[in-house]
Amino acid sequence: MMNETDLAIVNVLEVQPRIEFTALADVLGMSPATVARRWEALVSSGQAWVTISPGPRHHEIGWSAFISIEADVGEQDRLAQRLCAEPSFASVLLMSGENQFLVDCFAASAEESMRLLTEVFPRLPGVVRRRIDPITKIYRLGSQWRSGALETPVRKALESEAPRISGQRIPDAVDARLLGALAVDGRAGWQNIADEAGVSAQTAKRRIGSLLDSGFMTFRCDTSTTQRSGLREVVIEWAIPIDSIDEVGAAIAADPMCRVSSQVLAAANFTATLWVHDYGQVQDHEAQVLRVAPRATVVGRNAALRPYKRMGQVLGADGKRLTTVPVTWW
């Protein structure tokens, strides 16, 4: 189990996932050797990891959607394994509702998404029906979620180092190879990443920096569910009048309970993923939305029973990372 030192390290890496061990040690008042040793122990045991995820502008050049799947109960485990093996399916959650699985899906384009519908889905075992809700706008990313354990001045000082989003560059095949290596270890050294992609360390660092600055990708630090003591994951689907949806999006994105929130192309046009200590907090979320948009209505409330996969990381029943299936964003 994580001790106080481990949790402190993770708290900093949530804000600055690639911070150097020397700088991280300065923030925490520890020795770099202690910090490095504890982090490597967390990674090797599957309790914590740094990986990559789409940035706020991914949807401008790629395609993403939430896919709800109703499945034959007898095929549930086999279906979960097949969903986890598909690179386009970044996250796979077992849900409490009649749609047993919620999948975060990414593709290079809407045209590429048709491959999933015509080639991948027909081969999946036990799928009774599925619903696809394309994501049209992101208000909060999973990489922006914070555990709240860092003191506010420390957290703000770390966040001030984040680059401003500017410019644009369409990712190519070399970028895809770099991202594949970073998906496995988001803190890997530039030379190791470069060797995987067949480029120089300087080129690797420059290209990844460009993708970060353009908002197409970001880094994130995650831990196993056993370490999210008392936290429960809930997904709320809303139908919100279009003249209020951006105001709701901004309000919910600022809520510490919110892990992910986005606008989708569906009758239920807003989806919020909450991490709560008690299911009663869902009522607080709903009251907050209704204060901003009194005509909004809840279309669905479901609890996540088990995460099988989270942003390309395949998880065991205890939530620890087992292996990585890099997401094919482009």
Secondary structure by P-SEA (a helix, b strand, c coil): cccaaaaaaaaaaaacccccaaaaaaaacccaaaaaaaaaaaaaaccccccccccccccccbbbbbbbbbccccaaaaaaaaaaacccccbbbbccccccbbbbcccccaaaaaaaacccccccccccbbbbbbbccccccccccccccccaaaaaaaaaacccbbbbbbbcaaaaaaaaaaaacccccaaaaaaaacccaaaaaaaaaaaaaaccccccccccccccccbbbbbbbbbcccccaaaaaaaaaacccccbbbbccccccbbbbbbcccccaaaaaaaaaaaaccccccccccccccccccccbbbccccccccccccccc
